[in-house]
Amino acid sequence: MTEPERIAKEAKTLILGGRTGSGKTLLIHALKNSIDLKELANHRGSSFGGFTTVQPSQIDFEDALGYALIKHEAKRCKHLVLEDESHNIGRIYIPKPLFNNPELKRKKED
């Protein structure tokens, strides 16, 4: 298990869901205990499509996500807030150890 996988598994994760255009991304940016997965993937989401610049490579996305998780742990926040995303964000996919985390699945089903 890598360090980012350990952090993701141990974090008390809250999944932020809601309709398109409801301000989820604005809230994610306002919270100090959140990670914006779409920003790391350089994508605006399924309804708005990609940015005019290219998405990072998969390995660059995973590196950025790992770094964001390590920074989050260093802040000693009680929770990690993520926006509810599908497995893919454009052509980037959320790594299986994070996406299949039982803590995330349980929160999505509640």
C-alpha positions as CSV (number, residue, x, y, z in Angstrom):
1,M,0.0,0.0,0.0
2,T,1.4,3.4,-0.9
3,E,1.3,6.4,1.4
4,P,-1.6,8.1,-0.5
5,E,-3.6,4.9,-0.5
6,R,-3.1,4.6,3.3
7,I,-4.1,8.2,3.8
8,A,-7.2,7.8,1.6
9,K,-8.2,4.6,3.5
10,E,-7.7,6.2,7.0
11,A,-9.4,9.5,6.2
12,K,-12.9,10.1,7.4
13,T,-14.3,11.0,4.0
14,L,-17.4,13.0,3.2
15,I,-18.8,12.9,-0.3
16,L,-20.4,16.1,-1.5
17,G,-23.2,15.4,-4.0
18,G,-25.8,17.5,-5.7
19,R,-27.2,18.7,-9.0
20,T,-25.1,20.2,-11.8
21,G,-24.7,23.9,-11.2
22,S,-25.6,23.8,-7.5
23,G,-22.2,25.2,-6.3
24,K,-20.4,22.0,-5.2
25,T,-17.1,23.1,-6.7
26,L,-17.4,26.5,-5.0
27,L,-17.9,24.8,-1.7
28,I,-15.0,22.4,-2.3
29,H,-12.8,25.5,-2.9
30,A,-14.1,27.2,0.2
31,L,-13.2,24.3,2.5
32,K,-9.7,23.8,3.8
33,N,-10.3,20.0,4.2
34,S,-11.2,19.2,0.6
35,I,-9.5,18.1,-2.6
36,D,-10.9,19.1,-6.0
37,L,-10.5,16.0,-8.1
38,K,-11.8,17.8,-11.3
39,E,-9.2,20.5,-10.8
40,L,-6.4,17.9,-10.5
41,A,-7.7,16.2,-13.6
42,N,-8.0,19.6,-15.4
43,H,-11.7,18.9,-16.3
44,R,-14.9,20.8,-15.7
45,G,-17.1,17.7,-15.3
46,S,-19.4,15.7,-17.4
47,S,-21.9,18.6,-18.2
48,F,-19.3,21.3,-19.0
49,G,-16.6,19.1,-20.6
50,G,-12.9,19.5,-20.5
51,F,-10.9,22.7,-20.4
52,T,-9.2,24.1,-23.5
53,T,-5.9,22.8,-22.3
54,V,-5.1,19.1,-22.2
55,Q,-5.6,16.9,-19.2
56,P,-2.5,15.7,-17.4
57,S,-1.2,12.2,-18.0
58,Q,-2.6,9.5,-15.6
59,I,0.6,9.3,-13.7
60,D,0.8,13.1,-13.3
61,F,-2.8,13.1,-12.0
62,E,-2.0,10.3,-9.5
63,D,1.1,12.2,-8.4
64,A,-0.9,15.4,-7.8
65,L,-3.6,13.4,-6.0
66,G,-1.0,11.7,-3.8
67,Y,0.6,15.1,-3.0
68,A,-2.8,16.6,-2.2
69,L,-3.6,13.7,0.2
70,I,-0.2,14.1,1.9
71,K,-0.9,17.9,2.3
72,H,-4.4,17.1,3.6
73,E,-3.0,14.7,6.3
74,A,-0.4,17.4,7.3
75,K,-3.3,19.8,8.0
76,R,-4.7,17.3,10.6
77,C,-8.2,17.9,9.4
78,K,-10.8,15.5,10.9
79,H,-12.5,14.9,7.5
80,L,-11.6,14.8,3.8
81,V,-14.3,16.3,1.5
82,L,-14.5,15.1,-2.1
83,E,-17.1,15.8,-4.7
84,D,-19.1,12.8,-5.8
85,E,-17.4,11.7,-9.1
86,S,-17.7,8.8,-11.4
87,H,-14.7,6.5,-11.9
88,N,-13.5,8.7,-14.9
89,I,-13.0,12.4,-15.0
90,G,-12.6,13.0,-18.7
91,R,-9.9,10.5,-19.8
92,I,-8.4,10.4,-16.3
93,Y,-9.6,7.7,-13.9
94,I,-9.6,7.8,-10.1
95,P,-7.2,5.1,-8.9
96,K,-9.0,2.0,-7.8
97,P,-7.7,1.9,-4.3
98,L,-9.3,5.3,-3.7
99,F,-12.4,4.9,-5.8
100,N,-13.1,1.4,-4.3
101,N,-12.4,2.5,-0.8
102,P,-15.2,0.9,1.4
103,E,-15.4,4.2,3.4
104,L,-16.3,6.1,0.2
105,K,-18.8,3.4,-1.0
106,R,-20.5,3.4,2.3
107,K,-20.9,7.2,2.4
108,K,-22.3,7.2,-1.2
109,E,-25.0,4.6,-0.2
110,D,-26.1,6.5,2.9
